[in-house]
């Protein structure tokens, strides 16, 4: 699972695991979610994603893939919630959600709005 797996490959793996061993335990589902998320981060050009104290810190590996006009408009519209630092790290204030995975999903959906060629 450490290699690059497409969402389709992960779905096939999940199906095969269920066929062979029955329902996947929560730990196994969490591992599959990590694999899916890592591939999505790679596709979005994100080098690092960290959730801490109600914030997401997103560091971009490929800042040239950002739609700067869209990002700047969003930063201007919501300066209380978003901030971009000189090292290409974007800080998001996230809504309260029960699940960390729900917070990750909210963050990545927002990032998708200003990344080229996702």
N, C-alpha and C positions, 0 to 999 in steps of 0.2 A: 503493500500500500504506500510505500514511500516514493514510488515513481509517479510520473504524470498520468493521471487517469481522467478521461473525459466523464461527464455526467452519465453518458450512456454506459460506459464501462463500469462505473460504480453501481448503476441500476442492475446491470447483468450480474455483477458480483453479489449484490444483495439478494437477488432472486435465486442464485445458485446456493447461497448460504441457507436460505429458507428451505429450499428443496432438500438439501442434504441434512440439515440439523434442526429444522423447525424454526419457531419464532426466534428472532434475534434479540438477545438481552439488551437492556438499556445501554450498557457499556459498549456493545458492538454497534448499536445505532449511533452513539456519540462519535465513535471512531469514523464511521462512514460519513457523518456530517462534517467532521474535521477535514477529511479528504476532499469532499465536495467544495468546502469553503476555501481551502488552499488553492484549488484550481481556479475558482472564481476570482480570488485575489490576484492571481497571476494574470488572468485575462484582463483585469481592470488596471493592471500596471501598479498594483499596490505592493510595496515592499514590506510594510509592517502595519498591522492593525492591533490596537490595544484598547481594551475596555477597562475603565477605571473610574470609580466614583461618579457615575452618571454621564461620563464623557467617553467618546471614541476618539482616539488619536490615529490618524491615517497618514502614513508616509508613502509618497509616490516614488517608484523606481524610475518611471518614465514620465516626467512632467510635461514633455512635449505632446503627450496624448491628451492633455486636458484641453477642453474647450474653455479658454481663458475668459471669453466674454460671458459665457454662461456662469462660470464659477464666480467671476467678479460681481455679476448682477446678484447672485445669491448671497455673497458676502455683504454686499451693500444693503440688500433687503433685510437680512437677518444678522446684524453684527453682534447681537446679544447671544446668539446661538452658535455661530460659526466664526472661526478665526484661522487664518493661514499665516504660518511663520516662515522666515527666510529659508529654512532648511527643507521646504516643501512638505511640512507636516500640517495637516488640516485637523483642527480640533472642533468636534461636534458636541453640543449638549444633546443628549438623547432623552426621549420620553421614558417614563417609568414603564417597564414591561416586566412580567414575571420571569421570563426566560432570557438568559444571555443570548441564546440563538435568535430570539425575536429582535433583540437590540442589534445584533450583527446584521440581520436581514434589513432592518430599517436603514442602517448606515450604508450598506452596499447598494440598496435601491436608490438612495440619494446620490451616491457617487456616480452611479450609472447615468445620471442626468447630465453630467458634465465631462464624461470621458468619451473620446473619439474611438470609433472602431471596436466597441466592446464585444 
